[in-house]
Amino acid sequence: MRRATAVPFIVRCGILVTGLLAFGVAWPIELLSSPRFFLTVACVAFWPVVAPRGRGGTVAALVVIAGWLVDTSAFGSPVTLWRVLALSTLLYLAHTLTALAAVLPYDAIVNFDVPGLWLVRSLAVVVISAVVIILALGLTADLGGDPFELATVVGLAAAAAVTMVLSRLTRRE
């Protein structure tokens, strides 16, 4: 800890804050208000901070998604656009900060421009994604179909197309 420098420490603090906020958006407040459950959630959110190169980021994201499913199905919370956008933003920021922390040693001397530009690019991705989601949901509502079903089909088709393109690109190299 004596050798740790400011920028890697701030990046790891960002991972913790975005992870805890994602848990707060996803999980039901009834469960999070329990000290025992909150301590467990805090430990899961802290895992990628300590070991960003391991599986902690994936486990934390899966636990956040499980909380979303518990909240919307078992507790009957409505699916609202602001929660979906907030959750996707927080998960993406936690993921990208974990990736940055994975390549940034604790004692690295780094200019503040490095994480600053990293976050600017990440926020640009988040804003563009949010605009596309809102436009897609508005378009599907105008078409008269169920917006969630059509958005799911379009999303799955896009994911399949991206996977095919990426697999072809890896075979060419």
Buried (B, 14 or more C-beta within 10 A) or exposed (E): EEEEBEBBBEBBEBBBBBBBBBBBBBBBEEBBEEEEBBEEBBEBBBBBBEBBEEEBBEEBBEBBBEBBEBBBEEEEBEEEEEBBBBBBBBBBBBBBBBBBBEEBEEEEEBEEEBBEEBBEEBBEEBEEBBEEBEEBBEEBEEEEEEBEEBBEEEEEEEEEEEEEEEEEEEEEE
